[in-house]
Amino acid sequence: MVIASCLPMSINMVHVLTEAAGGDDPLAVINAAAGNMIGVFVSPVLILGYVGVTGDTQVTDVFYELTLKVLLPVVVGQIVQKTMPNFIALFNKYKKYVKKAQEYALVFIVYTVFCKTFTKDAVSSFGEIFLMIVFLFLFLIFVMTVAWFTMRLLFRDYPEIRIMGLFGCTHKTVALGIPLISDVYEGSANVGTYTLPLLIWYPMQLIVGSLLVERLRRFLKDEKIRLGQVKNNVSKCHHLALPEKKLGGGGGFRCSHCK
């Protein structure tokens, strides 16, 4: 769990949930992207500093592998985007298929890690894994609660940022996390066990976040009314279910039951 805690946030999931809940989507993308770039260098240092255990790979080799797997594709992508407009147009045309291929590739990676975790040489039993799921769920609720009240303290009048912070402070990336853990503990028989908390946390944060989306949208609406950013057009009359009738002289509407 300490290893998973050292990883940066997930870009796609933070972006999707923040956008769905009405949060600050541009800030979520910038925060997640910057966090992932910094995490390439910071996360291995944190893991080695907290855990103090490595596999057969040297630290310099870890940075080299992560540079090839993470930084180089980003640099190449930026160059292609700026210099090859025809390729970008072709990519946008088939973007949904590329997205599907990306999802299938990620599922395959997760599947292979699960296979390593449940081999006969694995050190974790099914009972221990069940206890880990329960603990991770309780811990996720705890850190989301802490994140929510901390963002409330720091950004009381910025509800969009508070929504973004709820997801951004607690989500962890699988796309970067699995290669990073695999590189740090390359050759270790326990690499599947080290990755397991992340594989449990990832879908759990998606489920919990999805369940909170509608509640957060209502919260955002109420906060905007409180801050005077939108008008509250809801009548204060307790007979809202009854039909309205127009007042004479352009006086607006009122409940037909009220006098």
N, C-alpha and C positions, 0 to 999 in steps of 0.2 A: 504493500500500500504506500510505503514511503517512496518507492520508485515511481509509482503512478502519480503521486502528488508533485513530483518534480517536473512533470511534463507540461508543455503549453496547452492552450485551449484549442478546441476544434473550430476550424474556420466555418465549414459548411453548416454545422448544427447551430452554432451561435448565431450565424447570419439568418438562418431560416426561422428559428424560434423568436428571435428579436423582431424580425419583420412581421411575423404572424401576430405577435402580441402588441404591435404598434410602438416598439421601442426605437431607440436611435440606431437605425440600421447602418448608416455610413460609419459611425463611430465603432460599431461592432466589427465591421469588416477591417477597418484600420487597426483596431486593437488586436484582433485575432491574427491578422497577417504579420504585424510587427512582432507579436509575441512568439509566433512560430519561427520567424527568422532569428530572433534573439535566442530562442530555445535551442537552436542547433548547437550553440556554443555554451549556453548557461546550464541546460539540463544535464549533460554528462558530468559537469563539474559538481552540480548539486547532488547527483546520484552517488558519485564517488565520495563526496564529502560526507554525506549522511550515512550511507551504507558501508562504504569503505571496502567493497568487495568487487573484484573485476574477474572477467573471464581470461581467456588466453590472449586477448588483443590489447595492445598498448593504447594509451590515451590518444597519442598522435594519430594512430591508425583509425580510431573512432571518429575523430574530427575529419579526417580525410574521406572516410566512407560517407559520412553525413553530408559533407560538401558536395560529393558526387551525386548523392541521392536526393538532396533537398535544394541546395543553393544553385547548383548548375542548371537544373531544369527551370528554375525561376528566371535566371539570367537569359537562358536560351529563349524562353517564352517571351520575355520583354523585347528581345532583339527581333524575333519573328513578328511580333505584334507591330513594331515600328517600321519594319522594312519589307514585309510581305503581305500587302493588303489583299491580294487575291487568295492567298492561303487562309487568311482570317475570314474572308467571305465564305470560302468553302467550309471552314470549320463551323461557322455560325449556321450554315445550312443544315449540317448534320450534327448539330450540337447535342440534341437529345440522345442520339445514338452513342456519341462519345461519353455522355454522362452515364448512360447505362453500362458501357464497358468499364468505366471507372468504378462504378458500384460493384459490378461482378468481380473485378480484380480485388477490391477491398474485401469482399466476402470470401474469396478464395484464400487470401492471406490470413484472415481470421480463422478459417477452417483449418489451415495447416498448423497454426499455433495451437488450436484446440487439440489437434491430433497429437502434438508433442506433449501437451499437458496431461493427456489421459493414456499415455503409453504405460506399459507395465513397470517401467523404471521411474515413473513419476512419484514424487514424495507426498503428494496431496491425495487424501482419500475423499470419497464422495461426501462423507459427513463433514469433513473440514471445509469443503467447498460450499456446502449448504450454509454452514455457520458464517463463512466469508460473505455470502450473498446477503444474509440478514444484517451483518455488521455494516456492510457497504451501504445498504439502504438507509439504515439509521444515521450513518455518517453523512450521507448525501443530504438528508433532510436537515441535519445539524448545520452543515456548512452553508446550505442555501439560506437557512434562517439567519445565520450570522452575516452572510453577504447582504441580505435584504435590509436588515436593520443598520448595517454599516453604511450602505448606500443611502439610506434614509437620513442618517446623521450628516453625511457629507453633501448630499444633493437633494435636500428636502423639496425644493421648488423645481426640480428637473425630473419629472416622472419618467421621461423617455430614457434618460441615462440610468435611472434606477432599475428599469426593466432590463436594459442591456447588461448592467453590472450583475444582476441576479444570475444570468446565464454565463457571462464572461468570466466571473470569478470562480465558477464551480465546474465548468466543463473541461474535459480532457480529450486530446486528440489520439485517434487510433492510427491515422495515416502516417503521422510522424512518430508516434510513440512506439509502435511495433518495430520499425527499422532501428530506432535508437536503442531500445532495450536489447534487440538481437545483436547489434554491433558491440555494445558495451559488454555483454555477457556471451559473446561468440565462443562456442566450444563448451559452454557450461551445460550440464545435464538438467539444470533447473531453470533454463530460460523460459520454458512454458509456464512454470509456476510463477516466475517473476512477472509475466505478462498477464496472467489470469485476472488480477484485480482490475486492470484496465479494460479487459474484454467484458467484464461484468458491469463496470461503471458506465461504459459507453452506451449500451442500450437502455440502461436504467435511467440515465440522465435524459435520454430522449423521451421515454415514457412519462416521467415525472414532469418534464418541461411541457410536453404536449397537453397534459392534464391541467396545467396552470395557465395556458394561453388565454382562454375565455375570461378567467377571473382577472388576469392582468389587463385585458382590454377594458373591462368594466372599471378597474382601478384607474386606468389612464383617463377614461372619460370623466370620472368623478374628480380627479385631480385637476383636469383642465377647467372644469366648472369652478372648483375652489380657487384656482389662480386667475379666474376671469378671462381665460383664453377663448372660451366658448360660452354661449348663453344657455342657461337651463330653461328649456321651453316646456318642461313638464309641469302641468297644472298641480297646484297644491291641494285641489279639491279631493276629498276622499271618495267621491262618487265617480271615479274615472271610468268605470265600466259602463256608465249610462251615456246615452247620446247627448251631444252638445246642441245648443241652439244659439243663433247669432243674436247679439245684443243690438238694440236699436241705436241709431246715430253713429255707427262705425265703432262701437265700443268693444269689438272683438267677440270672443266666444266665452260661454260659460256652461256649466253643467245644467242640463234641463231640469234636474231635480232641485237645484239650489234656488233660493229666492233672492 
